[in-house]
Amino acid sequence: MRRAKARHSAEFSVRAVEFEAIDLKTVQLIAVHALLWAALTALGAFRLAPTLEIHVLPWTQILAQGVLLGLAQGAFGVVAQRLGVSLRLMAFTAGLIFSVALMAQLVHPWVPYLAPAPLAAALVALFVGRAMGVATNLLVAFVVELLGPPLAGLIAFAGGLVAIFCVARFSKLSDLAIGGLEIALANVLVYGSGTLMWGGFRPDALVWAAASGPLTALLMMGLLPLAEQITQKTSPLGLMELLNPSHPLLDLLREKAPGTYHHSFTVADLSEAAAEAIGADPLLAKVGGYYHDIGKIVRPEFFLENQQNGLNPHDKLAPSLSKTIITAHIRDGIELGRRYGLKEDVLQFIPQHHGTSVIRYFYLKALREGQSECSIDDFRYDAELPKTKETAIVMLADGIEAASRSIENGSRIETLVEEAIRERIEDGQLREAPLTLAELEKIKKAFVATLYAMKHGRPVHIPKIVK
């Protein structure tokens, strides 16, 4: 009875702590939205004249703008809440929205339509998500329409939509230049069509609307490093840099742990194919495969793939000590990654690619040595479970690649892949990963096809040509 009461008391305490954490996060998110609303309302209370005079609007107009902004931002907040946007990313988004609105206020009196309104939608779509980028674009267009000249909102909306589609294919600097030209074309078409319908055409305004596209591209290129640092996410351009084999961390991995280096490249190929098969991010999955085992650089000789001449230092160690050394590569990898500037979206692969799985070899060794009192849980990794599709894919690819080394050719590949995935599911390693059964089936087929390509058989004897 006492144990039951103690257990219920502990469960209640955990739930209370979780509720407090959720409640605090909600309050912080509401505070971010409230600050953005107050800042936009205050910004809309003033108008800057070409003579540098500042005009304050009547209080009734300020009130009406505040109500409209409140309604628009309320809808925006609901979208953000349903998408599960974190506090960090929400603050990043709010900062971009206000910055773009401020730039619009400052430039419209002299160079109408030059403000880089699509910048906010593009960066949010790139670092937060496409759905959030669309919501941001709608809010920015609404704000710019309230604060700017006629057609400003329509131009901002069209340019923002084009920018969102441009960042979807962004992988090199030339994509930014092309995107800037596409935004310029959209702005020109909207301005030209609008003035044909309602009048008020000005050649200089058309030029400024076109110039907004290249300006957006230039600002985006300059702000990418800052955005990566704030969001702790890596842009596609940054991911391409991490794939360079001459990256200092990959150089170090190749030098100190050559076996792990080749293992990581195979895991990366498997992960990329699986991510493409289910519509996840193949670039991020491939980078995760490259860097998931960098912690083995610290003690490479303790890992099988780096051992030579049949020498295994674990033969002289107690299983519990071996387990401590093996699991330490998680901590070492995170420390190394941070030292070399990896962002959290790449670092997450290091603790999540093992989850809480069992190091079976040393558990069985402990049992063979007569340590019958030891528990299987004593030989588990104390790390995070995969929380994204990409980290779950790398976890599966890591185990399958290791198991596939014993296969000489293409035999038993399908059985091996199926068993490895089933073991992870039954052990609860994928319970926090957003993968469906249909996606797991596609991942299995991608793994099998990739492994078949790697292990394809060749003729043992090639007959000579008799002349």
Buried (B, 14 or more C-beta within 10 A) or exposed (E): EEEEEEEEEEEEEEEEEEEEEEEEEEEEBEEBBEEBBEBBBEBBBEBBEEEEEEEEBEEEEBEBBBEBBBEBBEBBBEBBBEEEBEBBBBBBBBBBBBBBBBBBBEBBBEBBBBBBBBBBBBBBBBBBBBBBBBBBBBBBBBBBBBBBBBBBBBBBBBBBBBBBBBBEEBEEEEBBBBBBBBBBBBBBEBBEEBBEEEEEEBEEBBEBBBBBBBBBBBBBBEBBEEBBEBBBBBBBBBBBEBEEEEBEBBEBBBEBBBBBBBBBBBBBBBBBBBBBBBEBBBBBBBBBBBBBBBBBBBBBBBBEBBBEEEEEEBEEBBBEEBBEBBBBBBBBBBBBBEEBBBBEBBBBBBBBBBBBBBBEBBBBBBEEEEBEEBEEEBBBBEBBBBEBBBBBBBBBBBBBBBBBEEBEEBEBBBEBBEBBBEBBBEBEBBEBBEBEEEBBEBBBBBBBBBBBEBBEEEEEEEEEEEE
